Amino acid sequence: MTCTRTALTQDEIRKHLEQLPTWQLVDNALERHYDGQSYLEALEKLNAIAQLSEASDHHPELRLGWKHLTIRYWTHVANGVTELDFELAHRVEALLVS
């Protein structure tokens, strides 16, 4: 991936979020809540995100609950949200809606 690991400004983040209406900025991280039809469906989505994350070597915080999943991206070396976080959020979004 060719995205930089420099933290984006608040204006840049707002502009990016216009393309991801299901995501929001929470405590300096991109966050998305996913509600599934069952626990197993949410777990399957988590596993798909884990595979994507491992392949990209950029790992979100994932929280699994009964029929729901929370995904949080931020880049610790940049101490904020980066282009890479948004690139992966777009890829995760595609997984969640498929």
C-alpha positions in Angstrom: 0.0 0.0 0.0 1.3 3.4 -0.9 -0.6 5.5 1.7 1.4 7.7 3.9 1.4 7.3 7.7 1.0 11.0 8.5 -2.0 12.0 10.6 -4.7 13.8 8.6 -6.1 17.2 9.7 -9.6 17.5 11.0 -10.7 19.1 7.7 -9.2 16.2 5.7 -10.9 13.7 8.0 -14.3 15.4 7.6 -13.8 15.4 3.8 -13.0 11.6 3.8 -15.9 10.8 6.1 -18.3 12.3 3.4 -17.5 9.1 1.4 -18.1 6.8 4.4 -21.3 7.9 6.0 -21.5 4.8 8.2 -18.2 5.6 9.8 -17.5 8.4 12.4 -14.6 9.9 14.2 -14.6 8.8 17.9 -11.7 9.7 20.2 -9.3 10.3 17.3 -10.1 7.0 15.6 -12.4 5.9 12.7 -15.2 3.8 14.1 -18.0 1.8 12.5 -20.7 -0.3 14.2 -22.1 -3.2 12.3 -25.3 -5.0 13.2 -25.7 -8.4 11.8 -28.4 -11.0 11.7 -26.7 -13.4 14.1 -23.6 -13.9 16.2 -22.1 -16.1 13.6 -22.6 -13.6 10.8 -20.8 -10.9 12.9 -18.1 -13.4 13.6 -17.7 -14.2 9.9 -17.4 -10.5 9.2 -14.8 -10.2 11.9 -12.8 -13.1 10.4 -12.9 -11.5 6.9 -11.7 -8.2 8.4 -8.9 -10.1 10.2 -7.7 -11.6 6.9 -7.8 -8.2 5.2 -5.9 -6.7 8.1 -3.2 -9.3 8.2 -2.7 -9.0 4.4 -2.3 -5.2 4.7 -0.3 -5.4 7.9 -2.6 -2.8 9.5 -4.8 -4.0 12.3 -7.9 -2.4 13.7 -9.4 -2.8 17.1 -12.3 -5.3 16.7 -15.0 -5.8 19.3 -17.5 -8.6 18.8 -20.8 -8.9 20.6 -24.1 -10.7 20.1 -25.0 -9.9 16.5 -22.8 -6.8 16.3 -19.2 -5.8 15.6 -17.3 -2.5 16.2 -14.3 -1.7 14.0 -11.8 1.1 15.0 -8.9 2.3 12.8 -6.1 4.6 13.8 -2.4 4.6 13.2 -0.4 4.6 16.4 2.9 5.8 14.8 1.0 8.8 13.5 -1.0 9.3 16.6 -4.1 9.8 14.5 -6.1 8.8 11.5 -4.2 8.4 8.2 -5.0 7.8 4.5 -4.2 4.2 5.2 -7.0 4.0 7.8 -9.4 5.4 5.3 -8.3 3.1 2.5 -8.9 0.1 4.8 -12.2 1.5 6.1 -13.4 1.6 2.5 -12.3 -2.0 2.0 -14.0 -3.1 5.2 -17.1 -1.3 4.2 -17.2 -3.4 1.0 -16.9 -6.6 3.1 -19.7 -5.5 5.5 -22.2 -4.7 2.8 -21.5 -7.9 0.7 
